[in-house]
Structures are given as structure tokens and as C-alpha cells.
Amino acid sequence: MKMLIKLGSVIFAAVLLSGCLVTSVVGGVVGTAVDVVDAVTPDIVD
């Protein structure tokens, strides 16, 4: 039973870490996309 709890907590930690990784990657991509749009848009608007 103790082994099962330990395994569960390890899996939970792995999921949590990968979730944070995905969030930071998506955040970085969105940030870059916003910067690109911001750089391009003034040319179109003017």
C-alpha cells in the first residue's frame, strides 16, 4: 500500500512538472507571437 502511495505521488509530481513545462512553453510562444504581431501591425495600420 505504501509503495502504491509513493508511486502515485511520483506520477503526480511528474504530471505537475510537465504541466508547468507546457504552460511556460505555450506562454513563451504566445508572447513571441504577440511581439511579432505588434511589430507588423503598425505598418498595416499606417
Biopython code that builds the backbone (N, CA, C, O; Angstrom):
import numpy as np
from Bio.PDB.StructureBuilder import StructureBuilder

atoms = [
    (1, "MET", "N", (0.842, -1.209, 0.000)),
    (1, "MET", "CA", (0.000, 0.000, 0.000)),
    (1, "MET", "C", (0.876, 1.257, 0.000)),
    (1, "MET", "O", (0.605, 2.217, -0.722)),
    (2, "LYS", "N", (1.927, 1.233, 0.821)),
    (2, "LYS", "CA", (2.843, 2.375, 0.900)),
    (2, "LYS", "C", (3.541, 2.604, -0.445)),
    (2, "LYS", "O", (3.764, 3.741, -0.859)),
    (3, "MET", "N", (3.882, 1.488, -1.121)),
    (3, "MET", "CA", (4.526, 1.554, -2.438)),
    (3, "MET", "C", (3.602, 2.251, -3.437)),
    (3, "MET", "O", (4.054, 3.063, -4.244)),
    (4, "LEU", "N", (2.325, 1.936, -3.383)),
    (4, "LEU", "CA", (1.321, 2.499, -4.289)),
    (4, "LEU", "C", (1.206, 4.007, -4.086)),
    (4, "LEU", "O", (1.118, 4.766, -5.051)),
    (5, "ILE", "N", (1.207, 4.433, -2.825)),
    (5, "ILE", "CA", (1.126, 5.865, -2.494)),
    (5, "ILE", "C", (2.360, 6.597, -3.029)),
    (5, "ILE", "O", (2.263, 7.689, -3.587)),
    (6, "LYS", "N", (3.518, 5.968, -2.842)),
    (6, "LYS", "CA", (4.779, 6.563, -3.318)),
    (6, "LYS", "C", (4.756, 6.701, -4.842)),
    (6, "LYS", "O", (5.145, 7.737, -5.382)),
    (7, "LEU", "N", (4.301, 5.658, -5.528)),
    (7, "LEU", "CA", (4.213, 5.653, -6.986)),
    (7, "LEU", "C", (3.251, 6.740, -7.460)),
    (7, "LEU", "O", (3.532, 7.464, -8.415)),
    (8, "GLY", "N", (2.121, 6.840, -6.781)),
    (8, "GLY", "CA", (1.118, 7.853, -7.118)),
    (8, "GLY", "C", (1.659, 9.262, -6.977)),
    (8, "GLY", "O", (1.410, 10.119, -7.825)),
    (9, "SER", "N", (2.402, 9.502, -5.899)),
    (9, "SER", "CA", (2.957, 10.841, -5.667)),
    (9, "SER", "C", (4.032, 11.179, -6.700)),
    (9, "SER", "O", (4.158, 12.334, -7.107)),
    (10, "VAL", "N", (4.810, 10.177, -7.127)),
    (10, "VAL", "CA", (5.835, 10.384, -8.161)),
    (10, "VAL", "C", (5.175, 10.738, -9.491)),
    (10, "VAL", "O", (5.608, 11.665, -10.176)),
    (11, "ILE", "N", (4.126, 9.999, -9.854)),
    (11, "ILE", "CA", (3.382, 10.269, -11.098)),
    (11, "ILE", "C", (2.749, 11.653, -11.033)),
    (11, "ILE", "O", (2.790, 12.412, -12.001)),
    (12, "PHE", "N", (2.164, 11.972, -9.883)),
    (12, "PHE", "CA", (1.534, 13.283, -9.685)),
    (12, "PHE", "C", (2.550, 14.406, -9.863)),
    (12, "PHE", "O", (2.269, 15.409, -10.519)),
    (13, "ALA", "N", (3.730, 14.231, -9.276)),
    (13, "ALA", "CA", (4.798, 15.226, -9.387)),
    (13, "ALA", "C", (5.241, 15.379, -10.845)),
    (13, "ALA", "O", (5.475, 16.493, -11.312)),
    (14, "ALA", "N", (5.355, 14.259, -11.559)),
    (14, "ALA", "CA", (5.769, 14.276, -12.967)),
    (14, "ALA", "C", (4.742, 15.019, -13.819)),
    (14, "ALA", "O", (5.104, 15.825, -14.676)),
    (15, "VAL", "N", (3.464, 14.744, -13.580)),
    (15, "VAL", "CA", (2.384, 15.412, -14.316)),
    (15, "VAL", "C", (2.395, 16.904, -14.017)),
    (15, "VAL", "O", (2.223, 17.730, -14.914)),
    (16, "LEU", "N", (2.600, 17.240, -12.752)),
    (16, "LEU", "CA", (2.633, 18.641, -12.325)),
    (16, "LEU", "C", (3.785, 19.379, -13.012)),
    (16, "LEU", "O", (3.608, 20.489, -13.512)),
    (17, "LEU", "N", (4.962, 18.756, -13.031)),
    (17, "LEU", "CA", (6.144, 19.365, -13.654)),
    (17, "LEU", "C", (5.961, 19.522, -15.159)),
    (17, "LEU", "O", (6.288, 20.569, -15.718)),
    (18, "SER", "N", (5.439, 18.487, -15.820)),
    (18, "SER", "CA", (5.235, 18.558, -17.266)),
    (18, "SER", "C", (4.163, 19.596, -17.590)),
    (18, "SER", "O", (4.236, 20.264, -18.622)),
    (19, "GLY", "N", (3.172, 19.730, -16.718)),
    (19, "GLY", "CA", (2.140, 20.752, -16.884)),
    (19, "GLY", "C", (2.736, 22.143, -16.817)),
    (19, "GLY", "O", (2.388, 23.016, -17.612)),
    (20, "CYS", "N", (3.637, 22.349, -15.864)),
    (20, "CYS", "CA", (4.327, 23.642, -15.737)),
    (20, "CYS", "C", (5.177, 23.916, -16.970)),
    (20, "CYS", "O", (5.234, 25.044, -17.459)),
    (21, "LEU", "N", (5.836, 22.878, -17.465)),
    (21, "LEU", "CA", (6.687, 22.996, -18.647)),
    (21, "LEU", "C", (5.851, 23.395, -19.856)),
    (21, "LEU", "O", (6.216, 24.306, -20.599)),
    (22, "VAL", "N", (4.729, 22.708, -20.048)),
    (22, "VAL", "CA", (3.830, 23.009, -21.171)),
    (22, "VAL", "C", (3.330, 24.443, -21.068)),
    (22, "VAL", "O", (3.297, 25.169, -22.062)),
    (23, "THR", "N", (2.940, 24.850, -19.859)),
    (23, "THR", "CA", (2.429, 26.210, -19.647)),
    (23, "THR", "C", (3.472, 27.259, -19.996)),
    (23, "THR", "O", (3.163, 28.256, -20.649)),
    (24, "SER", "N", (4.708, 27.034, -19.563)),
    (24, "SER", "CA", (5.771, 28.012, -19.837)),
    (24, "SER", "C", (6.111, 28.053, -21.326)),
    (24, "SER", "O", (6.387, 29.123, -21.868)),
    (25, "VAL", "N", (6.094, 26.898, -21.987)),
    (25, "VAL", "CA", (6.365, 26.844, -23.435)),
    (25, "VAL", "C", (5.267, 27.574, -24.199)),
    (25, "VAL", "O", (5.553, 28.386, -25.079)),
    (26, "VAL", "N", (4.004, 27.282, -23.861)),
    (26, "VAL", "CA", (2.871, 27.940, -24.516)),
    (26, "VAL", "C", (2.926, 29.443, -24.260)),
    (26, "VAL", "O", (2.693, 30.240, -25.169)),
    (27, "GLY", "N", (3.231, 29.827, -23.033)),
    (27, "GLY", "CA", (3.364, 31.242, -22.681)),
    (27, "GLY", "C", (4.439, 31.925, -23.502)),
    (27, "GLY", "O", (4.253, 33.049, -23.967)),
    (28, "GLY", "N", (5.568, 31.247, -23.682)),
    (28, "GLY", "CA", (6.666, 31.788, -24.483)),
    (28, "GLY", "C", (6.274, 31.959, -25.939)),
    (28, "GLY", "O", (6.589, 32.977, -26.555)),
    (29, "VAL", "N", (5.589, 30.967, -26.490)),
    (29, "VAL", "CA", (5.151, 31.014, -27.893)),
    (29, "VAL", "C", (4.143, 32.136, -28.095)),
    (29, "VAL", "O", (4.239, 32.894, -29.060)),
    (30, "VAL", "N", (3.178, 32.244, -27.187)),
    (30, "VAL", "CA", (2.166, 33.300, -27.272)),
    (30, "VAL", "C", (2.826, 34.669, -27.161)),
    (30, "VAL", "O", (2.484, 35.589, -27.904)),
    (31, "GLY", "N", (3.763, 34.803, -26.244)),
    (31, "GLY", "CA", (4.494, 36.061, -26.074)),
    (31, "GLY", "C", (5.236, 36.459, -27.339)),
    (31, "GLY", "O", (5.220, 37.624, -27.738)),
    (32, "THR", "N", (5.885, 35.488, -27.967)),
    (32, "THR", "CA", (6.613, 35.736, -29.221)),
    (32, "THR", "C", (5.650, 36.138, -30.329)),
    (32, "THR", "O", (5.923, 37.071, -31.084)),
    (33, "ALA", "N", (4.527, 35.440, -30.427)),
    (33, "ALA", "CA", (3.519, 35.737, -31.449)),
    (33, "ALA", "C", (2.982, 37.151, -31.271)),
    (33, "ALA", "O", (2.810, 37.877, -32.251)),
    (34, "VAL", "N", (2.716, 37.547, -30.031)),
    (34, "VAL", "CA", (2.217, 38.895, -29.740)),
    (34, "VAL", "C", (3.253, 39.942, -30.143)),
    (34, "VAL", "O", (2.903, 40.977, -30.711)),
    (35, "ASP", "N", (4.517, 39.676, -29.852)),
    (35, "ASP", "CA", (5.604, 40.594, -30.239)),
    (35, "ASP", "C", (5.665, 40.759, -31.754)),
    (35, "ASP", "O", (5.812, 41.872, -32.257)),
    (36, "VAL", "N", (5.551, 39.650, -32.474)),
    (36, "VAL", "CA", (5.605, 39.673, -33.942)),
    (36, "VAL", "C", (4.428, 40.472, -34.495)),
    (36, "VAL", "O", (4.608, 41.332, -35.357)),
    (37, "VAL", "N", (3.234, 40.190, -34.002)),
    (37, "VAL", "CA", (2.030, 40.910, -34.445)),
    (37, "VAL", "C", (2.177, 42.392, -34.133)),
    (37, "VAL", "O", (1.828, 43.243, -34.952)),
    (38, "ASP", "N", (2.688, 42.693, -32.959)),
    (38, "ASP", "CA", (2.894, 44.081, -32.522)),
    (38, "ASP", "C", (3.874, 44.803, -33.452)),
    (38, "ASP", "O", (3.695, 45.981, -33.758)),
    (39, "ALA", "N", (4.898, 44.092, -33.891)),
    (39, "ALA", "CA", (5.915, 44.679, -34.773)),
    (39, "ALA", "C", (5.370, 44.892, -36.186)),
    (39, "ALA", "O", (5.735, 45.864, -36.847)),
    (40, "VAL", "N", (4.513, 44.006, -36.646)),
    (40, "VAL", "CA", (3.999, 44.041, -38.021)),
    (40, "VAL", "C", (2.803, 44.984, -38.156)),
    (40, "VAL", "O", (2.668, 45.673, -39.167)),
    (41, "THR", "N", (1.943, 45.017, -37.152)),
    (41, "THR", "CA", (0.673, 45.749, -37.233)),
    (41, "THR", "C", (0.814, 47.243, -37.550)),
    (41, "THR", "O", (0.076, 47.733, -38.405)),
    (42, "PRO", "N", (1.724, 47.995, -36.908)),
    (42, "PRO", "CA", (1.829, 49.435, -37.208)),
    (42, "PRO", "C", (2.012, 49.730, -38.697)),
    (42, "PRO", "O", (1.485, 50.724, -39.198)),
    (43, "ASP", "N", (2.749, 48.882, -39.405)),
    (43, "ASP", "CA", (2.958, 49.050, -40.845)),
    (43, "ASP", "C", (1.627, 48.970, -41.593)),
    (43, "ASP", "O", (1.378, 49.741, -42.520)),
    (44, "ILE", "N", (0.785, 48.040, -41.183)),
    (44, "ILE", "CA", (-0.512, 47.850, -41.836)),
    (44, "ILE", "C", (-1.436, 49.021, -41.502)),
    (44, "ILE", "O", (-2.111, 49.557, -42.382)),
    (45, "VAL", "N", (-1.462, 49.415, -40.230)),
    (45, "VAL", "CA", (-2.363, 50.475, -39.768)),
    (45, "VAL", "C", (-2.002, 51.808, -40.416)),
    (45, "VAL", "O", (-2.882, 52.542, -40.865)),
    (46, "ASP", "N", (-0.708, 52.119, -40.463)),
    (46, "ASP", "CA", (-0.248, 53.369, -41.079)),
    (46, "ASP", "C", (-0.467, 53.293, -42.584)),
    (46, "ASP", "O", (-0.149, 54.240, -43.303)),
]
sb = StructureBuilder()
sb.init_structure("model")
sb.init_model(0)
sb.init_chain("A")
sb.init_seg("    ")
for serial, (resi, resn, name, xyz) in enumerate(atoms, 1):
    if name == "N":
        sb.init_residue(resn, " ", resi, " ")
    sb.init_atom(name, np.array(xyz, "f"), 0.0, 1.0, " ", f" {name:<3s}", serial, name[0])
structure = sb.get_structure()
